[in-house]
Amino acid sequence: MTAGILLVDKPAGPSSHDIVARVRKTSGTKKVGHAGTLDPFASGLLLTLVGSATRLSEYFLGMEKQYEAVVRLGVGTDSHDSEGKVVSENQGWEAFSPDMVEDALKDFRGPILQKPPAYSAKKVRGEAAHRRVRRGESVDLEPVEVVIEELALLSMELPEILLLVRCSSGTYVRSLARDLGRSLEVGAHLTGLRRTSIGPFSVDSAVAPGVLDRPEAIIDNLIPPSEALSHFPAVEVDREDAGRIRQGRYLPLPCLEIPEEVPVRILLEGDLVALAAREGRELRPRKVFANG
């Protein structure tokens, strides 16, 4: 099985792990992972990594993400989504106008401090917070800074509103729904979530779940690692230099305009040989791929 990135339009219901397991079974490849989980109740874009591409997950995890989120006003739950236990109810939403909701959204644009939900994979002393909560433990997670690049009211059919959310990695849309409900003083929770993009990747280019049972369809839809990382600068090398960098040796850097913190793709005839980092006037290999 060729290595690459497979864009999957995950339906609501199965977990991200379920999708990975299907790709693993159909492809016959043990090395299959994903870059950024989706809760089972959520749908949309899941980046699955096949073969040696699993070693590239760190380069996708930090990408900006975009969602369409359905928020139910007037009802708060302990998990901040529809799968949780109802903890509050308030009919105050009946008096809301679009302008009132728009005014509340202003406070959530840009850099904000956000408290992750207790029902999350955030680690507490080495264990996922949601596991501790389900055992009856009290979990209080510290707020973290996230960035909401875009937050727009797409439609309003009370008591539900539809939001477009474009945000930094690490943002919890469930927490955003919770905090918006508190700002409006009626409570709220997430009833629907669809991820529409991750960085340059769009759900419009993703395959449907039915494709995952056909090995040839998976192969045909794999994005080569060199293409999936095309937002990084590239340096083409010949076979001799490709051999050197595969041995861990440094290469002269032909372009000094590349910032030191930006990964550089080392390509041989268009195939990814390595990811490297600039050190002065040289390129130092960070991740090397034996077969390109």
N, C-alpha and C positions, 0 to 999 in steps of 0.2 A: 504494500500500500504506500503510495507516494505521500510524503509529508505535506502538510498545509493547513490552512484555516478554513473551516466550514461554517458558513453563516446559517443558523437555523432559526426559523420562526416558531418558537416554543409556544404551544397552546397552554391555556390555563388548565391546571390539574396535575400533570406530571412534574416532578422536581427536575432541577438542572442535572442532578446525578442520574436520573432516569434517562434523560436524553443522551448523556455521555455513555451510559451503558448500552444503549441501542446502537450508537455509532461504533462502539468497541466491538460489539457482537457481529454487526454486519461487515465491518471492515476487516475483522480478524486481527486487529491491531490492539495490543494491550495498552500501548501508550496513547491514551485519549484523555483530554481534560477540557476545562473551559476557562474563560477569562472573564469572571464577573458573574456571580450567581443571580438567578431570578427566583423569588419565592414561588412555591407551587401555584398559588392563586393568580400569579402574574403571567402575562403572555409577552411575546415579542422577541426581540433579537438576543440570541445567545451565541457567543463566539466559541465554537468548539475547536480545539487544537488537536491535530492528528499527527502521530509519529514524532519525529524530532522537533516539530513545531511546538510541542508541549514545553520545551525549554525557553520559549519566547513569551510566556504568560506575563512576566513582569512588565513587558513593553506595551501591553494592552490594558492592564488593570487600572492604570492611572488616567485613562482617556475620559474625556467629558462624555456624559450620557444624556439622552433626551427621552422623556416619557410623556405619555398621555395618562392622566390620573383622574379617576372618578372619586370625588369626596362627598360623603354623605354627612350633611350638617345636622346638628341636633342630637346626635347619638355618639357617645364616646365608648370605646372598648379598651380592655386592658392591653391588647396587642396592637391597637391602633389600626386594625384592619377588620374585615368582616368575619374572620375566623375566631375572633376573641370574644370574651365575655363582656356583655354590656355593663358599664359602670356609671353611666350618666345619661339622662335624657332631658331635652329642653326644646320647647316648641317656638322659641324666639325667632327661628329662621323664617317663620311665616311673614315677618315684616321686612325681610331683606330685599334690597334692590341691587341690581348689578353694580351701581356706583358704590354701595356700602361694601360689597365684596372686593371690588377693585381697590378701594381705599385701604382695606386690611392687607391686601397682597403687597402693597408698597414696602411694608416693613420686612419682607422676606426676600427682597432682591439684593444681589451683591453678596459680599462676605457676611456670614452670620454665624453665631454660635448655636449649634444644634445638639441636643441631648439624644443619643441613640436610644432606640426602644429596648426595653429589658428583654423582650422576645427577639433577640438578634444573635448573630454569630460572633459578636464582640467577645473577646476573651476576658475572663475575670479569673485571675490566678491560674491561668493556663487552661481554663475550661470555658466553653461557649456559655454566654449569659443565659440563653434560653433553656439550657439544660438545668441550670441552677434554679431558675424560676419555676420550672415544672416540678422540681423536687420540693417546692415550697419555700425556698430561700429568698430573702430580700436582696434585690440587686439594684444598685444606684450607680449608673454610669456617668462619667464626667462628660460635660459638653465638649464638642470638638468644633473647630472652625471648618465650614464648608462654604462653597460659593454657588449661589443660585444666579446663573448667567441670564436666564430668561424665565419669567413666570407670567403666564397670560391666561386670562379667563376665556375659554373657547366657547362655552355655552353654559346655560343656567336653567335647569328644570327642577326647581326646589321640590324636595330638600337636597337634591344632588347638583353638584357643579362639576364641569369638566375643565381641567387645567392642563396647559402645556408647561412642562418643567424641563429646563436645560440646566444641568448642574455638574459640579465637580464630582469626581470619584469619591465614594465614601458618604455621599448624601443619602439619607433615608427619607423616601417620599412619605412613608408612614408617619414619621416624626413631623414632617411638614404639614400633613393633614391634621395631626393632633394639635400642633401649635397654632394653625390657622383657626381651628375650632375654639381654642382658648382665647385667641385675639378677638374673635367675634362673640365670645361669652356664651356660646351654645354647645360647645363640644363638637367633635367631628371624628370620623374615621374613614379609612380608605376602603372603597368597595370594588375598585377595579384599577388595574395598572398594566400598561402596555409600554414596553421599551421600544422606541422607534429608531434609535441610532446609538452607536458607540463610536466616538471619534469620527473617522471618515466613512464608517460602515453603516449602511441603512438596512432596515428590515425589508425594504422593497426588493433587495437583492438576495434575501434569504430563501432557503428551500423550505418547503412544507414538511411536516413530520412524516408523511407517507413515503417520502423519498428515502428516509433513513433505513428502509428495509431492502434497498437495492444497491449492492456494492458498486456497480458501474456509475450510478447516479452520484454517489458520494465522491468517487474519483473525479468525475466530470465537473463537479462544483467546488473542488478544493482550490483555494487561492494560494499560489506559491508563496512561501515565506518572504522572498525578495520583493514580491508585489505588495503583500500585506503590510510591509514596513516601508512602503515607498515614500512616506512622509519624512523619513530620515535620509540624510545625504548619502551618496554612494560613491565608491571608488572602484573602478574596473581594474583588475589585475590580470597578468598572464599566468600560465600554469606554474612557472617557476616561483613567482611571488605567492601564489596560492599555496604551494607546498611549504614555503617558509612560514606563512602565518598559521598554517595548520600545525606546525611544529612549535608554535608559541613565540616565534621570533617577531621582532618589531619590523615595520615597513616605513620607508620615508613617506611623509605626507605631502602630496602634490598641491594641496590647497590649504593655506594657512588661515583662511577665513572661517573655517569650521570651529565653532566653540568647543571647548574641552568637555563640557558636560553633555554634549549631544552625541548619541550613538551613531556610528558610521557603518554602513553596509559595505562589506567587501564582497565584490561579485566577480565570478569567473564565467564569462559567456552568459551573463544574466542570472546565473544561479548563486544563491547565498552561500558563501564560503565561511564567513565569520561576521560577527559584530565586534567592532573595535571602538576604542576611545582615543582621542588625540592626547598625546603627552608631548608638549613642546612641538618639535618638528617631525614627530613620528606617530605612527598608529600602533597601539598596543592591543592585541586580541583579547576580547572579554569572553566571547562564546564562539567556539569553533565547531563547524559541522563537517564531518569527515567526507560526506558524499555530495557536498554542495546543497 
